[in-house]
Amino acid sequence: MSVDQVIQSTLDRAGLKYDKKAEGRYFVTLPGTKKLQTNCWLIVREHAFAVEAFVCRRPDEAHEEVYRFLLRRNAKLYGVHYTVDALGDIYLVGKLSPASVTEDELDKLLGQVLDAADNDFNTILELGFATSIKREWDWRVSRGESLANLQAFKHLVEPEHPLEPGALTDS
């Protein structure tokens, strides 16, 4: 089977949504839970097969902590690693020899992209966007809007040691 056939077969077997943009160029949507979807390019070149997945835009704050987290995560990832582009946006990228692209290998690689992007997403947001999250929380509370999709960050807006009711008046 050609690399294109392996890619299409793997994506079809997994039931993934994808567009074949040209020979050897696939735009794949990986469904997640914390990060609702991860968009991923699969690109077949003459001497390399590449995967490139957008994870998150450039953090607003705590860049050093975010990038330290990503570098430490790189040591635990299979076939891909975190990188940043010229703007500081965060991606997962990987390269293989086209000859090593099998259905099993591609499945493992896509699984790693999904696992990393989905499971690291809230940590990246928490480190790099805490002020924005708090501001959004306050804005929603002031307007009576739903906080459902911010519940993972509730600990950022609650005091570390909330006072028990009556703690200031009891003696």
Secondary structure, DSSP 4 states (H G I P E B T S, - for coil): --HHHHHHHHHHHHT-EEEEEETTEEEEEEE-SSSSEEEEEEEE-SS-EEEEEEEEPPPSS-HHHHHHHHHHHHTT-SS-EEEE-TT--EEEEEEE-GGG--HHHHHHHHHHHHHHHHHHHHHHHHHHSHHHHHHHHHHHHHHT---GGGGGGHHHHS-SSPPPTTTTT--
